[in-house]
Structures are given as C-alpha cells and as structure tokens.
C-alpha cells in the first residue's frame, strides 16, 4: 500500500517549511548543480591541467576515482540522512566537496589531484541523494513532481554549460579556477540551509550499521573498480574481481538480515515500486552511457558529419529530457505512475529504434529527431520513478530509497561503459587484425579522406556493424523499460 505521511515526516518537515521551502529548494538545486557541472568542466580543462602537472598515465583516474567514491557512499549517506536528518548529512557532504575542490586547485602533481578528487567524490556521494531527498520532503504531490522535473533541467544545464565555462576559465584565468568556481555557490547554499532548514528529527537510540556499511562499500568499490578498469585489466583479473564483488555483496545481503537496524533494510527489496524504479534507473544509466559515448562517434565516424552535428544531437536529447520530466508530473497528477512510465517507455523505444536505423546516408535531421525522442523518454521515465519512489516511502526510508535509485544509475553507467567498450573492441578485432590505432583517423573528415579506399571500406563496415550491436542492446533496454512500466500497480498516482 502507498505510504502515508507519517508522524516522523510531519515533525521533520513542519509548517515553517512552507515559507522557506523556495530557499531550501534553491540551495538543494545549487548543490546538485555544482556536483554535476564539475565533471564536464574538469573534462574540458584536463589538457591544460595535464600540461601543468604531468602524470598523463593517471588521467583516467581523475574521473574514475570521483565516480568510485561517489557510488560507494551514495546509499550509505542516504540511510544516514534517514537516521539523523537531511541537514547534517547534506552539510557534511557540502563541506567535503568544497574541501576537495580547494585541495584540487592546490594539487602539485597528478597523484595529489587524484587523492583530492576522491575527497570531492565522498562529498558528492552525500549531495546527490540527500539534496533530492530533501526536495521530496518539502514538496508533496504535484509540487514534488514539478520540482524534481526542475532537477532534470539542472542536469541539462550542467551538461551544456560545463564545457563552455571550463573553456572560458582555462582561456582567461588560471586552471585552478575550474575547481574553485564551486566555492561561492557551495558556501551560499550551505548558509541558506543552515538558516532556512529547521528539522525536528525524533531522537531515538540508533546504532550505525558499521558492518553492513563496510561490506556494501567494499563490494561496490571492487565492482566499480573492475567495471571502470575493464579495458586495462587482464581477463582473469577482471573475472576474479567480479566474482569477489558479487560474493561480498551477497555476504552483505545475508548480514543485513541479521542486524536490528540495517543500513539497507530488506523491506526495500520487497517494495514493488522501489524495485521497479531501481531496475529502470540501472537501465537508464546503461543507455545514457551508450548514447553519450557512441552516438557521437557514429555520427562522426560512420555518417561523416562534424563534431558540431554530433553535439547538436546530444543537446537535442538534453533539451527534451526536462520537458519529459515536467510532462510526467502532469500525467501522474491526472492519471497514474503506470501511464506516465508506459508513455515514456513507448517514446524511448521509438527514439532508440530510429537510432538503430541510422546508416551512412542518414541525414543529421534523422539523428536529431532520434535524440529528441530519446531525451523525452528518459525525462518521462526518470522523473516518474523518482517521484513514485519518494511518494511510496515514508520519511524514515526516503533518503535510502533515493540514494539507491541514484546508485543504480551510476552502476548502470559504469557497466555500460565497460560492456559497450568490450562490444566495440571485440567487433573491430575480427575485422582489423590488430590495426585498432587506425580508428582515430576516421573520426575527422580530413584524416578519413587520406585513407586508401581498400582500407577505409572494410574499416567503416566493421565500425558501423559494431556500433549497431550497441544500438540493438539499447533498443532491448528500452523495451525492458516499457515492460517494467506496464507491470506497475494500476491506479497509483501522486494524488492521495
């Protein structure tokens, strides 16, 4: 049955929230923004940073360690926010993120930068789930759906603004500003939360599930490391790490059955809405990675279009995602979660099928329309399940439920990066006979024109075939998303 508003929820979000909720929302939105824009800003500035610090061999770890530490801690912070309130956990996350940002700007070599990025990741692990949980606390019903839709818009804004801001800062200031630009935004957001957010969490004796937290962190860390480094690890090592990770996580599940106050209550596994949402979040994470990483490659490498065209397709997807999120709120208000998720699934399938139908003769407009539909479907699905999960959970489990939802997406992105990279490498290996370095030459028209026809034709065929295998996987994931949506309970909506 849907969770009703509990006494704990009323005490944690009293009437005073009504007059300050806009400020709280702005502060939460700002914290989400700085964690999301960080990756795109840093990616743009990395050539300059590597030139200043050296250590090119550690370049990938600047991004990997941030992802690892964020993923490992996300569900743990979500549970701590349920036990001790959103405000202290979120403020700790902001503090860690800003301390890491300051330290990154003071890094003296690439090793120190990687360490300080880990600190940033530990902070981001708290900010992402707790900020969205807080929004779910102070808004209810249709307002919750609308505000969570705005959060989707922040993801889009960060994706679009990040490269622009990063390029501007590198060109007109020092590279350290790439990290320090977060400071005023984060400090202002923290100050607003300290003043405006008045929580009255019911004090009770609670034990922190240290054993469960350690097992969850260890299993997730091993799994994420294996997935992130799959291209560099020998096959035997990769398989061994996957087996170890699965064994540790299985042990975590057994352990949680035996503790009085688990970090991850088993009741969450039995909740149909939560389980469906996490499966869809995982699927969306895989899909987002496949589209963001390989659709531009197809457009440039197979279709022969410019990087500007590829960027336009990705921007089209980003532009319609928040529109879909807002529409999801309206559908949930007037009908049900099931209808919103089903419509999202149908649109999502249409977009991925159009992407699968791309070939060398397809025009840019076909790719753009595909991106528009995919983004629309992603927005519909993501906001539907986020709102549904938060509505179906009481205050005491909402932080964990939100954290697990976000964790599932991060895990999907990591698995997608590893799996799709493996598919592409395996497909090309059969055709290229070890000449993989030639791939870098087909992504720009000038270098592609310099290749002899006898080399270019089989290369393009192999490239197109391998990418289409990835697109087939994305269509299958879209179909699975629709099927999950159709299995949601009938009649459940944000209307009480």
C-alpha positions as MATLAB code, in Angstrom:
seq = 'XXXXXXXXXXXXXXXXXXXXXXXXXXXXXXXXXXXXXXXXXXXXXXXXXXXXXXXXXXXXXXXXXXXXXXXXXXXXXXXXXXXXXXXXXXXXXXXXXXXXXXXXXXXXXXXXXXXXXXXXXXXXXXXXXXXXXXXXXXXXXXXXXXXXXXXXXXXXXXXXXXXXXXXXXXXXXXXXXXXXXXXXXXXXXXXXXXXXXXXXXXXXXXXXXXXXXXXXXXXXXXXXXXXXXXXXXXXXXXXXXXXXXXXXXXXXXXXXXXXXXXXXXXXXXXXXXXXXXXXXXXXXXXXXXXXXXXXXXXXXXXXXXXXXXXXXXXXXXXXXXXXXXXXXXXXXXXXXXXXXXXXXXXXXXXXXXXXXXXXXXXXXXXXXXXXXXXXXXXXXXXXXXXXXXXXXXXXXXXXXXXXXXXXXXXXXXXXXXXXXXXXXXXXXXXXXXXXXXXXXXXXXXXXXXXXXXXXXXXXXXXXXXXXXXXXXXXXXXXXXXXXXXXXXXXXXXXXX';
ca = [
       0.000    0.000    0.000;
       1.204    3.572   -0.556;
       2.996    5.065    2.405;
       1.019    7.744    4.149;
       2.572   10.868    5.618;
       3.929    9.733    8.967;
       4.318   11.461   12.286;
       8.080   11.470   11.791;
       7.641   13.135    8.416;
       5.475   15.861    9.859;
       7.931   16.521   12.659;
      10.887   16.560   10.294;
       9.181   18.946    7.835;
       6.942   21.230    9.914;
       4.725   24.056    8.725;
       7.561   26.578    8.772;
       8.869   24.834    5.662;
       6.086   26.415    3.616;
       7.544   29.933    3.894;
      11.158   28.857    3.424;
      10.843   25.963    1.021;
      11.724   28.062   -2.035;
      15.065   28.982   -0.471;
      15.652   25.365    0.558;
      14.837   24.235   -2.965;
      17.245   26.759   -4.491;
      20.003   25.653   -2.121;
      19.411   21.966   -2.883;
      19.353   22.697   -6.598;
      22.623   24.627   -6.339;
      24.365   21.723   -4.618;
      23.191   19.311   -7.321;
      24.415   21.765   -9.960;
      27.981   22.022   -8.657;
      28.391   18.249   -8.453;
      27.048   17.760  -11.974;
      28.914   20.593  -13.690;
      32.175   19.543  -12.042;
      32.774   16.585  -14.348;
      32.178   18.481  -17.597;
      34.247   21.479  -16.504;
      37.158   19.276  -15.466;
      36.979   17.222  -18.678;
      37.322   20.389  -20.748;
      40.268   21.644  -18.697;
      42.208   18.359  -18.415;
      44.629   19.015  -21.312;
      45.738   22.223  -19.580;
      45.890   20.542  -16.173;
      47.980   17.648  -17.510;
      50.342   20.115  -19.171;
      50.809   21.848  -15.804;
      51.029   18.798  -13.521;
      52.256   15.991  -15.785;
      51.278   12.411  -14.998;
      49.305   11.678  -18.167;
      49.153    7.979  -17.229;
      46.868    8.907  -14.301;
      44.462   10.940  -16.443;
      41.621    8.402  -16.361;
      41.860    8.156  -12.578;
      40.942   11.818  -12.200;
      37.459   10.779  -13.334;
      37.388    7.163  -12.152;
      38.167    7.901   -8.502;
      35.430   10.559   -8.363;
      32.904    8.059   -9.732;
      34.079    5.283   -7.401;
      33.891    7.264   -4.181;
      30.555    8.829   -5.121;
      28.983    5.473   -5.972;
      30.320    3.686   -2.885;
      28.938    6.254   -0.450;
      25.630    7.249   -2.090;
      23.349    4.621   -0.463;
      25.176    4.921    2.861;
      24.644    8.683    3.054;
      21.012    8.165    2.087;
      20.488    5.873    5.068;
      22.341    8.197    7.439;
      20.035   11.009    6.328;
      17.075    8.840    7.351;
      18.575    8.231   10.778;
      19.932   11.667   11.648;
      18.163   14.097    9.335;
      18.929   15.602    5.949;
      20.554   18.804    7.165;
      23.646   17.467    8.986;
      24.409   14.858    6.326;
      23.997   17.340    3.482;
      26.186   19.927    5.217;
      28.896   17.305    5.746;
      28.687   16.434    2.056;
      28.969   20.086    1.012;
      31.945   20.562    3.350;
      33.776   17.526    1.954;
      33.065   18.557   -1.616;
      34.315   22.114   -1.087;
      37.395   20.979    0.857;
      38.167   18.631   -2.004;
      37.639   21.453   -4.504;
      40.066   23.744   -2.677;
      42.619   20.938   -2.422;
      42.301   20.063   -6.122;
      43.263   23.615   -7.008;
      46.322   23.301   -4.754;
      47.426   19.944   -6.236;
      51.137   19.810   -7.030;
      51.096   16.704   -9.213;
      48.614   14.275  -10.730;
      48.786   11.851   -7.806;
      47.713   14.530   -5.339;
      44.949   15.632   -7.715;
      43.569   12.073   -7.822;
      43.559   11.921   -4.000;
      41.756   15.229   -3.711;
      39.234   14.180   -6.352;
      38.425   11.226   -4.103;
      37.537   13.710   -1.332;
      35.274   15.528   -3.776;
      33.620   12.220   -4.629;
      32.958   11.450   -0.961;
      31.160   14.793   -0.743;
      29.223   14.283   -3.964;
      28.058   10.908   -2.630;
      26.113   12.776    0.050;
      24.961   15.730   -2.037;
      23.291   13.833   -4.892;
      20.881   11.645   -2.886;
      20.265   13.902    0.108;
      19.513   17.024   -1.941;
      16.903   15.162   -3.962;
      15.532   13.562   -0.807;
      15.216   16.996    0.780;
      13.248   18.255   -2.222;
      10.987   15.224   -1.841;
      10.479   16.139    1.818;
       9.475   19.776    1.460;
       7.269   19.295   -1.613;
       4.434   16.834   -1.976;
       2.050   15.643   -4.675;
       2.112   17.620   -7.919;
       4.647   20.093   -6.497;
       7.106   17.262   -5.843;
       6.807   16.068   -9.450;
       7.270   19.592  -10.773;
      10.313   20.342   -8.623;
      12.000   17.030   -9.381;
      11.472   17.930  -13.038;
      13.470   21.110  -12.478;
      16.294   18.968  -11.121;
      16.394   17.226  -14.500;
      16.807   20.662  -16.035;
      19.837   21.247  -13.819;
      21.467   18.101  -15.228;
      20.919   19.504  -18.714;
      22.227   22.934  -17.778;
      25.348   21.426  -16.247;
      25.977   19.295  -19.341;
      25.643   22.300  -21.652;
      27.346   24.959  -19.517;
      30.206   22.805  -18.249;
      32.323   22.726  -21.409;
      31.661   26.415  -22.091;
      32.559   27.516  -18.561;
      35.580   25.205  -18.468;
      36.928   26.546  -21.763;
      36.380   30.152  -20.630;
      38.137   29.647  -17.290;
      41.130   27.936  -18.885;
      41.428   30.640  -21.544;
      41.008   33.690  -19.290;
      42.036   32.637  -15.777;
      44.213   30.011  -14.096;
      43.305   26.312  -14.304;
      42.712   26.205  -10.533;
      39.522   28.226  -11.059;
      37.995   25.126  -12.649;
      37.731   23.739   -9.109;
      37.418   26.942   -7.104;
      34.381   28.221   -9.007;
      32.356   25.809   -6.858;
      33.255   27.583   -3.623;
      30.902   30.612   -3.620;
      27.952   28.555   -4.859;
      28.516   25.826   -2.279;
      29.068   28.259    0.606;
      25.939   30.256   -0.205;
      23.888   27.051   -0.470;
      25.228   25.847    2.895;
      24.432   29.199    4.532;
      20.854   29.080    3.204;
      20.375   25.539    4.522;
      21.739   26.481    7.949;
      19.310   29.378    8.217;
      16.198   28.102    6.423;
      16.086   24.372    7.096;
      14.687   23.625   10.548;
      14.447   19.897   11.078;
      12.992   18.324   14.190;
      14.008   14.721   13.817;
      12.676   12.441   16.522;
      15.618   11.459   18.696;
      15.940    7.759   19.251;
      18.631    5.291   20.092;
      20.064    4.122   16.782;
      23.102    2.059   16.021;
      25.083    2.759   12.896;
      25.357   -0.441   10.895;
      29.140   -0.295   10.581;
      29.467   -3.897    9.414;
      26.831   -3.529    6.713;
      28.261   -0.180    5.593;
      31.740   -1.689    5.304;
      30.535   -4.692    3.300;
      28.430   -2.538    0.985;
      31.294   -0.102    0.428;
      33.844   -2.872   -0.173;
      31.644   -4.842   -2.583;
      30.648   -1.731   -4.514;
      34.237   -0.473   -4.630;
      35.546   -3.745   -6.081;
      32.696   -3.943   -8.593;
      33.031   -0.329   -9.737;
      36.823   -0.630   -9.988;
      36.524   -3.774  -12.122;
      33.991   -2.130  -14.431;
      35.862    1.157  -14.705;
      39.191   -0.572  -15.457;
      37.812   -3.437  -17.549;
      39.664   -2.316  -20.669;
      43.024   -2.308  -18.886;
      42.653   -5.409  -16.691;
      43.617   -8.905  -17.892;
      40.577  -11.109  -18.434;
      41.354  -13.385  -15.496;
      41.769  -10.443  -13.116;
      38.534   -8.868  -14.305;
      36.586  -12.108  -13.808;
      38.144  -12.665  -10.370;
      37.219   -9.155   -9.224;
      33.628   -9.572  -10.431;
      33.319  -12.873   -8.531;
      34.786  -11.317   -5.364;
      32.465   -8.308   -5.633;
      29.382  -10.499   -6.064;
      30.450  -12.665   -3.103;
      30.967   -9.627   -0.847;
      27.618   -8.126   -1.840;
      25.898  -11.476   -1.245;
      27.500  -11.588    2.196;
      26.221   -8.038    2.738;
      22.670   -9.196    1.961;
      22.907  -12.069    4.438;
      24.409   -9.800    7.078;
      21.605   -7.264    6.721;
      19.051   -9.949    7.562;
      20.624  -10.403   10.988;
      21.069   -6.836   12.278;
      18.455   -4.859   14.171;
      18.909   -1.585   12.254;
      20.363   -2.411    8.830;
      21.877    0.227    6.587;
      19.779   -1.298    3.787;
      16.503   -2.711    5.171;
      15.354   -5.812    3.320;
      11.833   -4.342    3.164;
      13.158   -2.099    0.406;
      13.820   -5.160   -1.744;
      10.237   -6.312   -1.331;
       8.714   -2.968   -2.329;
       7.458   -3.316   -5.893;
       7.711    0.369   -6.756;
      11.232    0.705   -5.389;
      12.469   -2.436   -7.128;
      10.926   -1.386  -10.452;
      12.400    2.089  -10.141;
      15.884    0.782   -9.408;
      15.774   -1.585  -12.387;
      14.714    1.267  -14.667;
      17.335    3.604  -13.171;
      20.010    0.996  -13.884;
      18.725    0.602  -17.448;
      18.695    4.362  -17.994;
      22.260    4.597  -16.696;
      23.439    1.984  -19.191;
      21.540    3.688  -22.005;
      22.781    7.172  -21.198;
      26.380    5.954  -21.305;
      25.832    4.147  -24.606;
      24.226    7.159  -26.249;
      26.581    9.812  -24.869;
      29.726    7.839  -25.727;
      28.835    6.107  -29.000;
      26.127    8.048  -30.822;
      28.514   10.999  -31.461;
      31.164    8.504  -32.598;
      28.708    7.003  -35.098;
      27.657   10.416  -36.380;
      31.258   11.499  -36.940;
      32.864    8.192  -37.886;
      30.176    6.481  -39.993;
      27.949    9.312  -41.174;
      30.918   11.635  -41.723;
      29.273   14.582  -40.002;
      31.089   17.208  -37.955;
      31.605   17.315  -34.210;
      29.159   20.235  -34.170;
      26.432   17.995  -35.591;
      27.192   15.306  -33.018;
      26.998   17.905  -30.261;
      23.671   19.156  -31.615;
      22.203   15.645  -31.357;
      23.314   15.291  -27.736;
      21.984   18.763  -26.951;
      18.629   17.852  -28.503;
      18.418   14.869  -26.185;
      19.325   17.062  -23.214;
      16.791   19.717  -24.190;
      13.773   17.391  -24.249;
      14.636   15.470  -21.088;
      13.365   18.174  -18.681;
      10.276   18.664  -20.865;
       9.525   14.973  -20.460;
      10.089   15.260  -16.723;
       7.558   18.098  -16.431;
       5.020   16.218  -18.563;
       5.471   13.152  -16.349;
       4.319   15.243  -13.393;
       1.161   16.252  -15.212;
       0.373   12.673  -16.232;
       0.978   11.382  -12.697;
      -1.322   14.057  -11.318;
      -4.158   13.341  -13.737;
      -3.745    9.581  -14.149;
      -1.099    7.221  -12.749;
       2.561    6.326  -12.442;
       1.906    3.415  -14.763;
       0.613    5.581  -17.601;
       3.483    8.068  -17.296;
       6.082    5.278  -17.285;
       4.378    3.472  -20.188;
       4.261    6.590  -22.362;
       7.903    7.209  -21.500;
       8.763    3.660  -22.494;
       6.998    3.908  -25.861;
       8.718    7.206  -26.737;
      12.015    5.801  -25.527;
      11.654    2.754  -27.803;
      10.780    4.972  -30.779;
      13.936    7.026  -30.256;
      16.253    4.038  -29.905;
      14.708    2.307  -32.957;
      15.346    5.458  -35.000;
      18.925    5.428  -33.718;
      19.262    1.777  -34.775;
      18.065    2.699  -38.287;
      20.880    5.225  -38.777;
      23.266    4.492  -41.638;
      25.966    6.299  -43.587;
      23.348    8.017  -45.779;
      21.145    9.254  -42.928;
      20.940   12.994  -42.651;
      21.585   14.974  -39.452;
      17.842   15.615  -39.033;
      17.163   11.877  -38.517;
      19.788   11.731  -35.759;
      18.448   14.913  -34.143;
      14.869   13.577  -34.096;
      16.167   10.357  -32.550;
      17.902   12.382  -29.832;
      14.751   14.428  -29.199;
      12.664   11.279  -28.671;
      15.253    9.534  -26.502;
      15.641   12.565  -24.262;
      11.876   12.925  -23.957;
      11.519    9.268  -22.952;
      14.396    9.480  -20.487;
      12.833   12.508  -18.797;
       9.422   10.846  -18.527;
      10.829    7.659  -17.003;
      13.400    9.203  -14.670;
      11.016   11.679  -13.056;
       8.150    9.177  -12.840;
      10.147    6.656  -10.836;
      11.915    9.247   -8.687;
       8.589   10.804   -7.644;
       6.892    7.413   -7.233;
       9.659    6.032   -5.010;
       9.707    9.126   -2.812;
       5.916    9.172   -2.524;
       5.695    5.484   -1.646;
       8.341    5.679    1.093;
       7.854    7.311    4.447;
      10.316    9.912    5.738;
      12.364    7.298    7.594;
      13.248    5.391    4.400;
      13.110    8.115    1.746;
      16.796    9.002    1.931;
      17.917    5.427    1.397;
      15.363    4.829   -1.367;
      16.559    7.961   -3.208;
      20.203    7.022   -2.670;
      19.704    3.515   -4.041;
      17.858    4.916   -7.083;
      20.812    7.201   -7.873;
      23.313    4.436   -7.079;
      21.584    2.141   -9.596;
      22.019    4.771  -12.304;
      25.731    5.244  -11.516;
      26.262    1.476  -11.529;
      24.464    1.271  -14.887;
      26.738    3.951  -16.331;
      29.849    2.092  -15.189;
      28.594   -1.246  -16.511;
      27.521    0.366  -19.780;
      30.948    1.934  -20.307;
      32.653   -1.423  -19.735;
      30.210   -3.556  -21.748;
      29.943   -1.259  -24.749;
      33.685   -0.730  -24.889;
      34.098   -4.512  -24.919;
      31.499   -4.908  -27.691;
      33.224   -2.316  -29.870;
      36.710   -3.726  -29.299;
      35.587   -7.308  -29.942;
      33.734   -6.397  -33.123;
      36.618   -4.421  -34.553;
      39.235   -7.014  -33.631;
      37.656   -9.510  -36.022;
      37.986   -7.116  -38.959;
      41.046   -5.005  -38.259;
      43.644   -7.640  -37.427;
      45.204   -5.532  -34.722;
      45.152   -2.223  -36.611;
      42.998   -0.564  -33.982;
      45.069    2.634  -33.997;
      43.514    3.480  -37.376;
      40.210    4.216  -35.650;
      41.405    7.619  -34.529;
      41.791    8.582  -38.182;
      38.172    8.077  -39.187;
      36.635   10.499  -36.724;
      37.703   13.607  -38.676;
      36.899   14.156  -42.356;
      40.438   15.267  -43.225;
      42.173   12.197  -41.832;
      39.467    9.867  -43.111;
      39.944   11.175  -46.668;
      43.639   10.294  -46.510;
      42.912    6.573  -46.006;
      43.165    4.328  -49.099;
      39.767    3.011  -50.300;
      40.833   -0.587  -49.776;
      41.429    0.134  -46.088;
      38.565    2.548  -45.495;
      35.705    0.385  -46.802;
      36.171   -2.659  -44.528;
      37.024   -0.405  -41.615;
      33.797    1.563  -41.985;
      31.816   -1.656  -42.330;
      33.337   -3.080  -39.151;
      32.857    0.189  -37.297;
      29.213    0.529  -38.323;
      28.451   -3.120  -37.528;
      29.962   -2.921  -34.029;
      28.119    0.283  -33.185;
      24.839   -1.193  -34.412;
      25.304   -4.096  -31.998;
      25.452   -1.499  -29.218;
      22.325    0.197  -30.571;
      20.497   -3.161  -30.571;
      21.321   -3.520  -26.873;
      19.901   -0.037  -26.270;
      16.655   -0.959  -28.030;
      16.384   -4.084  -25.854;
      16.880   -1.967  -22.727;
      14.167    0.432  -23.914;
      11.762   -2.492  -24.393;
      12.607   -3.764  -20.898;
      11.865   -0.297  -19.511;
       8.412   -0.329  -21.104;
       7.665   -3.812  -19.768;
       8.620   -2.751  -16.240;
       6.356    0.277  -16.555;
       3.435   -1.881  -17.663;
       3.847   -4.037  -14.563;
       3.411   -1.124  -12.153;
       0.270   -1.237   -9.997;
      -2.808    0.245  -11.598;
      -4.314    3.426  -10.247;
      -1.361    4.598   -8.129;
      -0.539    8.267   -8.609;
       0.652   11.362   -6.768;
      -2.973   12.069   -5.858;
      -3.677   10.772   -2.355;
];
